[in-house]
Amino acid sequence: MSALNASGRKACWDARDELWKCLDVHQDQTSACEKHQREFEAKCPAQWVKYFVKRRDFLKYKEKIQNEGYEPTEGASKL
Protein backbone atom coordinates (compact mmCIF):
# COMPACT_ATOMS: atom_id res chain seq x y z
CA MET A 1 0.00 0.00 0.00
CA SER A 2 1.35 3.40 -0.91
CA ALA A 3 1.48 6.39 1.39
CA LEU A 4 -1.96 7.57 2.44
CA ASN A 5 -3.27 11.04 1.73
CA ALA A 6 -5.40 12.93 4.26
CA SER A 7 -8.64 11.19 3.31
CA GLY A 8 -6.91 7.78 3.40
CA ARG A 9 -5.52 8.46 6.86
CA LYS A 10 -8.93 9.55 8.09
CA ALA A 11 -10.52 6.40 6.66
CA CYS A 12 -7.87 4.29 8.40
CA TRP A 13 -8.32 6.05 11.74
CA ASP A 14 -12.10 5.81 11.47
CA ALA A 15 -11.84 2.07 10.76
CA ARG A 16 -9.49 1.69 13.75
CA ASP A 17 -11.87 3.62 16.00
CA GLU A 18 -14.84 1.48 14.91
CA LEU A 19 -12.86 -1.70 15.58
CA TRP A 20 -11.75 -0.50 19.01
CA LYS A 21 -15.31 0.53 19.88
CA CYS A 22 -16.58 -2.91 18.85
CA LEU A 23 -13.87 -4.64 20.89
CA ASP A 24 -14.74 -2.50 23.92
CA VAL A 25 -18.44 -3.33 23.63
CA HIS A 26 -17.76 -7.07 23.20
CA GLN A 27 -15.05 -7.33 25.89
CA ASP A 28 -12.30 -7.95 23.31
CA GLN A 29 -14.11 -10.87 21.65
CA THR A 30 -12.48 -10.68 18.23
CA SER A 31 -14.99 -13.07 16.65
CA ALA A 32 -17.76 -10.50 17.22
CA CYS A 33 -15.76 -7.81 15.40
CA GLU A 34 -14.48 -9.68 12.33
CA LYS A 35 -16.20 -7.28 9.90
CA HIS A 36 -14.55 -4.29 11.56
CA GLN A 37 -11.19 -6.11 11.64
CA ARG A 38 -11.32 -6.83 7.90
CA GLU A 39 -12.26 -3.22 7.15
CA PHE A 40 -9.45 -1.95 9.39
CA GLU A 41 -6.89 -4.18 7.68
CA ALA A 42 -8.16 -3.18 4.23
CA LYS A 43 -8.02 0.58 4.88
CA CYS A 44 -4.72 0.78 6.78
CA PRO A 45 -1.16 -0.12 5.75
CA ALA A 46 0.08 -3.34 7.37
CA GLN A 47 2.68 -1.47 9.43
CA TRP A 48 -0.02 0.81 10.82
CA VAL A 49 -2.21 -2.19 11.70
CA LYS A 50 0.71 -3.73 13.59
CA TYR A 51 1.37 -0.44 15.41
CA PHE A 52 -2.28 0.15 16.34
CA VAL A 53 -2.67 -3.41 17.67
CA LYS A 54 0.38 -2.92 19.92
CA ARG A 55 -0.88 0.53 20.91
CA ARG A 56 -4.26 -0.85 22.00
CA ASP A 57 -2.57 -3.60 24.02
CA PHE A 58 -0.36 -1.03 25.73
CA LEU A 59 -3.27 1.31 26.49
CA LYS A 60 -5.29 -1.57 27.98
CA TYR A 61 -2.29 -2.60 30.11
CA LYS A 62 -1.71 0.98 31.24
CA GLU A 63 -5.38 1.37 32.20
CA LYS A 64 -5.25 -1.88 34.17
CA ILE A 65 -2.14 -0.79 36.08
CA GLN A 66 -3.67 2.62 36.85
CA ASN A 67 -6.93 1.08 38.08
CA GLU A 68 -5.60 -1.96 39.92
CA GLY A 69 -2.11 -0.85 40.85
CA TYR A 70 1.17 -2.57 40.25
CA GLU A 71 1.99 -5.77 42.12
CA PRO A 72 5.51 -7.10 41.53
CA THR A 73 5.76 -10.85 40.99
CA GLU A 74 7.16 -13.15 43.64
CA GLY A 75 10.93 -13.27 43.48
CA ALA A 76 11.21 -10.03 41.56
CA SER A 77 14.34 -8.17 42.57
CA LYS A 78 13.86 -5.11 44.71
CA LEU A 79 15.93 -2.20 43.56
N, C-alpha and C positions, 0 to 999 in steps of 0.2 A: 504494500500500500504506500502510495506516495504521501508527501507531506500534506497535512490537512489545512484548508483555508479556514477562515473564521466560521463559516456555516458548518463545515465538517467537524470542527472542534466542538461547536455547540451541540451538534447531533450526537457526537460521542459522549459528551458530558451528560446530556439529557438521557441517553440510553443507560449510562452508568447510574445516574440518580434513580431511574425507574427500577433497575435491577436491585440496587441497595434498598429501596423502599419495599420492594417485594420480599427480599430476604428478611428485612426487619419484621414485616407483618407475619411471615411464615416461620419465624424463629430459625432462620438460616437453613431451611429445608430447600435444598437446591432443586429437587425434583418438582417443586411447586412453581419454580421460577425459570423453567427451561426456555420458554419463549423469550423472556427478557434477556436471558444469558446469550441466546443465539443472536438477538438483535444487537446487544452490546458488543459481541465479538465481531459482528459484521460491520459495525459502524466505527470501530476503533482499531488503530494499528495494534498488532500483536504485542509490541513492547509496552504500549499504554495499558493493554488489558492486564499484562503481567504486573505492571506497577500498581494499578488500581486494586488488584486482588490483594497484593501485599499491603497496600495502604489501608484497606478495609480491615484486614487481620490486625494490623498494628493499632488502629483506632479502637477496635473492639477490646484488644488486650489492655490498652491504656485506660479505657473506660472501666474495665473490670478492676484494675489496680486502684484507680481513684475511688471507686465505690466500696470495694471490699478490703482494701489495704494490701500491703505487701507482706507476705509471710515467707521468710527464707526457708529452704528445704533443710531437713535434718542433715547434719554433717557439713553444711556449707561453712566455708571459712569465714571467720569474723575479722574484719579488717580494723 
